[in-house]
């Protein structure tokens, strides 16, 4: 059964296994106080934009100072422990938000889908992912008909959207057309990036999210089946390219066996990994507290955590 380790849960008394690493950077706290963030992006102005699922807000964060202002508000907030505004992305200078788990199945009345941000408190739904998902169920086992959309990526004039519960990637046009372009077994697709026409996608793997199942795969514009790039990051949630085209992967950390599907990793067990040619892996920062996404600006990575913090790491 697919799961997403993003919901809040009490910490368990458990010995987190040691992860071999060569730490080369010390995280610095940039800002705190965000309310249930998951995704993030870099805007056209070079600032960080982070959605806050608990309150239906997207915050703009100055990467130099950590100063935070409201970019957009009034979006559907979460109803259950996870959901609401999950991610934000810019296409053609316009911001779009990804909203999930806010429909009637959970006592809400909003649309699970992609929203165009028209103003500080106005928006338009351009694609109803919830209705489409109900009408096009996946081949894998599921219990949420609308799916759990996790991340969105601008790609060739449209968006790619991962569904970590339905185990697939959807293509969403600005006109609202939705097609399935990648489908998987129970591997839990999460974050994405692109480079040179190729899409790079992290797979968290099935519960209990073992390191060998935390993978990065790639596919191109023809959407042929994805091929493996690297593996070894526990509960992989995001991927980005940094300086010198180096690939970095974010691991949320150690998932306690027996915890319910959708539970987060153990506190302070997350890490940022650097991958080298041939798929070898080095942890460059460990002890991150349940990270959920990250961005790279210049030689600095900005890691968003489930606890509402953003940390900067010099690469």
N, C-alpha and C positions, 0 to 999 in steps of 0.2 A: 504493500500500500504506500502510495506516495505521501510524503510529509514535507513540511517546511519548518525548520527550527528557528522560528522567529517570535514565538509568543513568550510572554514573561512567565517565569515559574520560580518557586523558591529554590535556592541552592541546596544541593544534596551533600551529605557528608560522604565524600568519595575521593579517593586518591587519584589525582589526574596523572597519567603516566608521563614520564619525562620525554620530551621531544628533542632529539639532537639538533643543534642549531649553531650558527655562527652569527650572533647578533652584531650588527654593525651600526645600528641607529637606536636612539632613545626617543620614544614618543614624547611629545610635548602637548599639553592640553591647550586647544585653541578656543573652544567654547563649550558650554554645558547648558542644560536646561531645556533641550528639545524634548518634545513629547511624543514618544513612540515613533522615531524615525526608522525608515528602512532604506529607501533608495537615495540617490543623490546624482547631481550632474554639475558640470561647469557651464555657466551661461556665456552668451556672446560677449559679456563685459568682463569675463575672466573671474567672476565671483562664483562661490559655491551656492548651490540651491538644494535645499533639503526639505522634503515633505514631512509633515508631522501628522501621522495617522490619527492620533487621539483627538485632535481638534480641527482637522480639515484645513490645515494651513501649510503654506510653502514659505520657508524662510530663506532670505538671502544672507550669506555670511561672507564677510570680507576675509579672504585667506591670509592677509597680512596682519590684521589686527584682531580678528574674531568677532568684530562688531556685527550684530544681528539685527535685521529689519524684516518686516513682513512684506513679502512679495505678493502673495495672494491668500485670501481667506474665504470662508464660506463653503468650501468643498465638503462633501459628505464625510463626517467623522466615523471612526470605527464603531462597531456595535458589539462585536465579540473581541476576545483578547488580541486578535490580529485583524488587519484590514484598514479600510478607509483609503487615504491617499498613500499609495505604496511607492510611487516613483514619479519623477519629473524629467522631461527632456525638451530640448529646443529643436525646432525644425523651421528653417526659413526665418529665423529671428523671433518666432512665436513659441511660447511655452505650452506644453501639453502635460496633463497629469494622468496617471494610471490609478484607477480607483477599483477596489474589489471588496467583496463580502459585505455589501451594504444593502442588498436587495431584500425582498419579502421573506426569503428563507430564514432570515435572521431578525425579522421584525422591522426591517427598514422599508423605505419606499424609494430609494435612490437607484441609479443605474450603475451596474458594474461595467466599467468601460474606460474609454479614452476621452478625456475632457480637454477642449481647447480653452486656454485662459484668455479671456477677452478683456479683462480689466482687473483691478485689485480685488473685486468681490463679485465679478461676473464671469460666467463660463458657459460653454456649449458642449453638449455630448456629441462627439462625432462618430463614435462606434460603440454599439451595445454588445460588449463581450459576453455578458451574462446570458442574454437571450440566445445568442449564437451558440454558446457552449451547451445550453440545455438542448438545443435542436441538433447538435452535432457531438454526441457523447464520445469520449475516448474509448480506445480498445482496452486500456488498462483498467484495473479495479479503481473505483472512486466512490465517495459518499457525499461530495458536494457537487451538485449538478452544474453550478455556475463556474466551477474551478476556483483556483487561487492564483490570480495573475500576480507575478512577482516583480518583473523588471521590464523596461521598454528601452529600445535602441533605435534612433533614427538610422534608416538604411535605404539608400537609393530612392529618396522622395516619399518614403512611407515609414512605418514603424514595425519593428519586430517585437513581439511580446512573449515572454516566457510564462508558462503555466506550470508551476511546480507540483500541482496536484493532479492535473490531467496529463502530465508528462509530454508536453509538446511545445512547439514554438509557432505562434501565429503571425501572419503578416496583416497589418491594418493600414489601409489607405486613408488619405485625408477625406475621401468621399464616403468613408464608412464601410468599404468592402473588407471582408475578413476571410482569409484562407489559411489553412493549416499547411505549413511548409516543412516542418520537422516533427516526427513523432518517435517516441522512445518507449522502452520498457520502464520499470520502476527505478528511475535514476535521478529524479527531482532536478530539472533544469532551473538554474537561478540567474546569475548575472551574465552580462554580455559586453563585448566591445567589438570593434572592427578595425581592420587595417588592410589596405590594398585590395579592397573588395571582399576580403574574407571576414567571416564572423567567427569570433571566439566565444565559447560558451562554457560556463562552469556547471558541473553536475555534482550535487551534494551527495548523491548515492542514497540507497534505501537505508532506513533505520537498521542498525545503529550508526550509520555514516562512517564506516571504516576508512582509514587513510587510502587504501588501494581503490576505493570507490569514489573518492573525491578527485574528479578528473576535469581536464580541459579538452574540449573537442572543437573542431573547426568545420565550417562548410562555406560554400560560395554562393554566388548569385543564382546559380541554377538549382540550388537547394537539394543537391544530391545528398545521400546519407553522409552524416558527419564522420570524420576520422579523428582518431586520438592524437593529442599533442603531448600531454603529460598527465601524470597522476601522483597522488601521495599527499594531498592536502585534505585534512579532516574537515568534513562538512564545508566544502568549497562554496562560497557564496558570491564571489565577484572576481573579475579579471580585467586587467588594464595593461597597456603598453607604457613603459617609461622611457627614460633616456637611452639612447643607442638601441632603440627597438627591443629593449629587454622586456620580457613578459613577467608580470607580477600577479600573484593569485592570493586572494584573501580566504583564510580558513577561520570559521567561527570557533572551532575548537573541539573539545572532547565531549561527546554525547554519551550520557550515562545509560548503559543498557537497562531496559525495563521502563525507562521514562516514556510517557505517552508520545505518540507521533505529534510533531509540531512543537515539542518542547525545545528550548534553546540549548546550546552547548553550555558546559560548566563555566561559571564566571572565571575570567582571567586566564582562559586556556586558548584564546585565539592567537593567530599569528599571520604575518605577511610573509609570503614566500617569493623568492626570485627563481625563475627557471632559466636554465642554460640549455645550449644546444644538446640534443639527445635526451632531453627530459629530466636531467638531474635537477635537484631541488635544494635550496638553501633557505632556512628561516632567517630573515634579516631583522625581524622584530617579533617578540613573543610576549605572552602575558596580557594580550589585548582582551578587553572585557566584552565578549559577545558581539564582535564586529558584524555589521550587516552589509556595508558597501564601502567603496572608496573611490577617490579620484586622484589623478596625478596632474600637477601643474608645475611645469619646469622640472626641477629635481626634488620636489616635495610631494609625498603622498598624504592625503587627507582621509582619515578613516572615521567613518560614522559608526557609533555603537548603539546597541539596543537600549542602553541606559540614557540616551539623549546627549552624548558627548561627541565632539569632533576632535581628533588627535592628529597632529602633524608629525610626519616622519621624514627626515632628510634621507634621500636615496643616494 
